[in-house]
Amino acid sequence: MTIRDRSVLVTGGAGFIGSHLVDRLVREGARRIVVVDNFFLGNEHNLDDAKRTGADLEVVRLDASNLSAMQDVVEQNQVETVFDLATIPLPTSLSYPHFTMQTNIGITSAFCEIARRGSIERLVHMSSSEAYGSGRYVPMDEDHPHDALTPYAAAKSAEDHILRSFVSTFGIDATIVRPFNNYGPRQNPGSYAGIIPIIVQKVRAGEPILVHGDGEQSRDFTFVRDTVDFAVTIHNTPECRGEEINVATGVGTSINTLIARMLEIMGKPDHPVEHIAERPGDVRRHMADVSKLQQLVGRQPEVLNSDALAETIEFYERVLA
């Protein structure tokens, strides 16, 4: 079962990871691509490259947690595969926990139900390493306990449990892809920005970079195009059906190290950095065990590298200019 000639729906397809996935689906030869996005974080300009190809691409502005609306979209477009990437992000859950949890759980449960009804053939759900919480041990394999530290993380964990229950009870064809910390072009540079666009903003403004805590908290940074490459590969690999799979590099990088590497690339090695209070729910250690990914598909993403980081920085410098 490959992407070529299939009708594919991508929830959150105008977002950071979702738009890169859409680009990949175009290259893979999907017959039709339907993007469902409520544009809470998504940006239609993220789809400009895909639109220029002339691919059969439709963008639908809807809430993906609306079961009846999603059933209609699936039926009208004869959707065969769903990539479920839509999410309300972690920072929102610190201010609006009920909204975040209700929406995120609603999206996943809606598509599990659509799969149960037999309306789609394959469901690939994008989870989050946040479901694990801070590492009790590293590297963190797929059996690591779920120690959710934020309402967002609790919702992502609940989504995984719901999907697993539909696989075991109803036999739906679904896979959980659990990426770690993605970086790359198109990550939202606004209110809910990731750490890399925030650092670029601070350097451009001549302001100190603010680091929560001591900066030694580690993350497994994965380039966004690698993540979508593996999402498509996992979709196409029969052995991945019914599984949950970490997608990451297997190497942890501290926030302090990331900042130092970025400042070196930007030619600002002496830019000021200030340490402030720890962020509520911030995980201490994140580093993936990717042996299952290696076993199933025979490879893993590249470790954080200077070329990908430089491309990412250049993108934000251009956007922020």
Stockholm file with secondary structure:
# STOCKHOLM 1.0

chainA/1-321         MTIRDRSVLVTGGAGFIGSHLVDRLVREGARRIVVVDNFFLGNEHNLDDAKRTGADLEVVRLDASNLSAMQDVVEQNQVETVFDLATIPLPTSLSYPHFTMQTNIGITSAFCEIARRGSIERLVHMSSSEAYGSGRYVPMDEDHPHDALTPYAAAKSAEDHILRSFVSTFGIDATIVRPFNNYGPRQNPGSYAGIIPIIVQKVRAGEPILVHGDGEQSRDFTFVRDTVDFAVTIHNTPECRGEEINVATGVGTSINTLIARMLEIMGKPDHPVEHIAERPGDVRRHMADVSKLQQLVGRQPEVLNSDALAETIEFYERVLA
#=GR chainA/1-321 SS CCSTTCEEEEETTTSHHHHHHHHHHHHHTCSEEEEEECCSSCCGGGGHHHHHTTCCEEEEECCTTCHHHHHHHHHHTTCCEEEECCCCCHHHHHHCHHHHHHHHHHHHHHHHHHHHTTSCSEEEEECCGGGGCSCSSSSBCTTSCCCCCSHHHHHHHHHHHHHHHHHHHHCCCEEEEEECEEESTTCCCSTTCCHHHHHHHHHHHTCCEEEETTSCCEECEEEHHHHHHHHHHHHHCGGGTTCEEEESCSCCEEHHHHHHHHHHHTTCTTCCEEEECCCTTCCSCCCBCCHHHHHHHSCCCCCCCHHHHHHHHHHHHHHHC
#=GC SS_cons         CCSTTCEEEEETTTSHHHHHHHHHHHHHTCSEEEEEECCSSCCGGGGHHHHHTTCCEEEEECCTTCHHHHHHHHHHTTCCEEEECCCCCHHHHHHCHHHHHHHHHHHHHHHHHHHHTTSCSEEEEECCGGGGCSCSSSSBCTTSCCCCCSHHHHHHHHHHHHHHHHHHHHCCCEEEEEECEEESTTCCCSTTCCHHHHHHHHHHHTCCEEEETTSCCEECEEEHHHHHHHHHHHHHCGGGTTCEEEESCSCCEEHHHHHHHHHHHTTCTTCCEEEECCCTTCCSCCCBCCHHHHHHHSCCCCCCCHHHHHHHHHHHHHHHC
//
